Amino acid sequence: LAGYGVKVWINYKSSAELADKLKEEIENNGGEAAVIGFDVADENAFVEAIKTIIDSDGGLSYLVNNAGITNDKLAMRMSVEDFRKVIDANLTSTFIGCREALEVMSKKRFGSVVNVASVVAEMGNMGQANYVASKGGVISMTKTFALEGSARGIRFNSVTPGFIETDMTANLNEKVKSAMLDRIPLKRFASPKEVASVVAFLLS
């Protein structure tokens, strides 16, 4: 996105060092970036962060909701707390972001939001009742926001990546990785850059 000339606000919850490193990388390549730290599942913090961005830049034209955590257990061993934690981080945060973006972008009748879901939302996955529910909710909710935003010229889309080479998938055991690779025709995980290119296209 920075390569397309968009100023990028990098949000982090705990990885301040990585966020600063990304900002530096963007700026070293001639782009513009800023770092803002908050928990996207915290409504007040999210709302305040949007205000900070608007106070700085005068508006918000694009938003990518891509927070994602897992807390895998077989359903019969999963507590309601285990379930809610993932729902709040993955789904509730996306709702807050979409709601705030719709309000802000409506003033200029321009804007685009991309929500990152997951392929497991479409096919299910053992041990991930909470994660699958959260990402399935993202897909369905995005369709509703698309309907509500259309009259104001605001677009909402979701992408459903398969298994991507990230810190989250790096923690999977080799047996799980092997089983997943067997289901992928190309026999490889995708790279974050491939997903980023799709996100950039949908925002454009």
C-alpha positions in Angstrom: 0.0 0.0 0.0 2.8 2.4 0.8 4.3 1.5 -2.6 1.1 2.9 -4.2 1.5 6.2 -2.4 -0.9 5.6 0.5 0.1 6.7 4.0 0.0 3.6 6.2 -0.9 3.6 9.8 0.5 0.4 11.4 -1.4 -0.9 14.4 0.1 -3.2 16.9 -1.0 -4.7 20.2 2.3 -6.0 21.6 4.9 -5.9 18.8 6.0 -2.3 19.0 9.5 -3.2 17.8 8.2 -4.9 14.7 5.8 -2.0 14.0 8.7 0.5 14.2 10.8 -1.7 11.9 8.0 -1.8 9.3 7.6 2.0 9.5 11.3 2.4 9.0 11.3 0.0 6.0 8.4 2.0 4.4 10.1 5.3 4.9 13.4 4.0 3.6 11.6 3.1 0.4 10.1 6.5 0.0 6.7 5.9 1.6 4.9 7.4 4.5 3.9 5.6 7.7 2.9 6.1 11.3 2.6 3.7 14.2 -0.3 3.5 16.6 -0.6 0.9 19.4 -3.9 -0.3 20.8 -6.0 -3.4 21.3 -8.6 -3.6 18.5 -10.9 -5.6 20.7 -11.1 -2.6 23.1 -13.9 -0.4 21.7 -12.9 2.8 23.4 -9.2 2.3 22.3 -10.3 1.7 18.7 -12.6 4.7 18.6 -9.9 6.9 20.1 -7.3 5.6 17.6 -9.6 6.5 14.7 -9.9 10.0 16.1 -6.1 10.3 16.4 -5.7 9.3 12.7 -8.4 11.8 11.6 -6.9 14.6 13.7 -3.5 13.9 12.1 -4.6 13.4 8.5 -8.0 15.0 8.2 -9.8 11.8 7.3 -9.6 8.0 6.7 -10.0 6.6 3.3 -9.0 2.9 3.7 -9.1 0.3 6.5 -7.8 -3.2 6.7 -9.2 -5.3 9.5 -6.7 -8.1 9.8 -6.4 -9.0 13.5 -6.3 -12.7 14.2 -5.6 -14.9 17.1 -6.1 -18.6 17.7 -6.8 -20.7 20.9 -7.3 -24.1 19.5 -9.0 -27.0 21.4 -11.5 -29.6 20.6 -15.0 -28.2 21.1 -15.8 -30.5 24.0 -12.8 -29.1 25.9 -13.3 -25.5 24.9 -14.6 -23.2 27.6 -16.9 -20.2 26.8 -14.0 -18.0 27.8 -11.8 -19.6 25.2 -14.5 -19.1 22.6 -15.2 -15.5 23.5 -11.6 -14.4 23.5 -11.2 -15.4 19.9 -14.6 -14.0 18.9 -13.7 -10.6 20.5 -10.2 -10.4 18.9 -11.2 -11.5 15.4 -14.9 -10.6 15.0 -15.9 -7.9 17.4 -12.8 -5.9 16.5 -13.8 -6.1 12.8 -17.3 -4.9 13.7 -15.9 -1.9 15.5 -13.5 -1.1 12.7 -16.3 -1.4 10.0 -18.7 0.7 12.1 -16.3 3.5 12.7 -15.0 3.5 9.1 -18.5 3.7 7.7 -19.3 6.7 9.8 -16.1 8.5 9.0 -16.0 7.6 5.3 -19.7 8.6 4.8 -18.8 12.2 5.3 -16.8 12.2 2.1 -18.9 9.5 0.5 -15.7 7.7 -0.4 -13.8 4.8 1.2 -13.0 1.1 1.1 -12.6 -1.5 3.8 -11.1 -5.0 3.5 -11.7 -7.6 6.2 -9.4 -10.6 6.4 -11.2 -13.8 7.1 -10.0 -17.4 6.5 -10.6 -20.3 4.2 -11.4 -22.5 7.3 -14.5 -20.4 7.7 -15.8 -22.0 4.5 -14.8 -25.6 5.2 -14.5 -25.9 9.0 -11.4 -27.1 10.9 -11.0 -29.5 13.8 -10.1 -27.9 17.1 -11.0 -24.4 15.8 -14.7 -23.9 16.6 -14.0 -20.5 18.0 -11.7 -19.3 15.1 -13.9 -20.7 12.4 -17.0 -19.0 14.0 -15.1 -15.7 14.2 -13.9 -15.7 10.6 -17.3 -17.0 9.3 -18.9 -14.1 11.1 -16.5 -11.8 9.4 -17.5 -13.0 5.9 -21.3 -12.7 6.7 -20.9 -9.4 8.4 -18.9 -7.9 5.5 -21.8 -8.6 3.2 -24.1 -6.6 5.5 -21.7 -3.7 5.7 -21.4 -3.8 1.9 -25.2 -3.4 1.6 -25.3 -0.6 4.2 -22.2 1.2 2.8 -23.3 1.1 -0.9 -25.7 4.0 -0.7 -22.8 6.1 0.6 -20.2 5.0 -1.9 -18.3 2.9 0.7 -17.1 -0.5 -0.4 -16.6 -3.5 1.9 -14.9 -6.7 0.9 -13.4 -9.7 2.6 -10.6 -12.0 1.6 -10.3 -15.6 2.8 -6.7 -16.7 2.7 -5.6 -20.2 3.0 -2.6 -21.1 5.1 0.0 -18.3 4.9 3.6 -18.2 6.0 3.1 -16.2 9.2 4.1 -16.4 12.9 0.7 -18.0 13.6 1.1 -20.9 11.2 4.8 -21.3 12.1 3.6 -22.6 15.5 1.6 -25.4 14.0 3.1 -28.9 14.4 4.6 -30.6 11.4 1.8 -33.2 11.2 -0.8 -30.5 10.8 1.3 -28.6 8.3 1.8 -31.7 6.2 -2.0 -32.5 6.3 -2.7 -29.0 5.1 -0.1 -29.1 2.3 -1.7 -32.3 1.0 -4.9 -30.3 0.4 -3.2 -27.5 -1.5 -2.7 -28.2 -5.2 0.5 -26.1 -5.4 1.9 -27.9 -2.3 3.0 -24.7 -0.7 1.7 -22.1 1.7 1.1 -18.6 0.3 3.3 -15.6 1.3 1.9 -12.6 3.1 2.8 -10.5 0.1 0.4 -12.4 -2.1 -2.4 -11.7 0.2 -1.3 -8.0 0.5 -1.6 -7.7 -3.3 -5.2 -8.9 -3.2 -6.0 -6.5 -0.3 -4.4 -3.6 -2.2 -6.4 -4.4 -5.3 -9.7 -4.6 -3.4 -9.0 -1.2 -1.7 -8.2 0.4 -5.0 
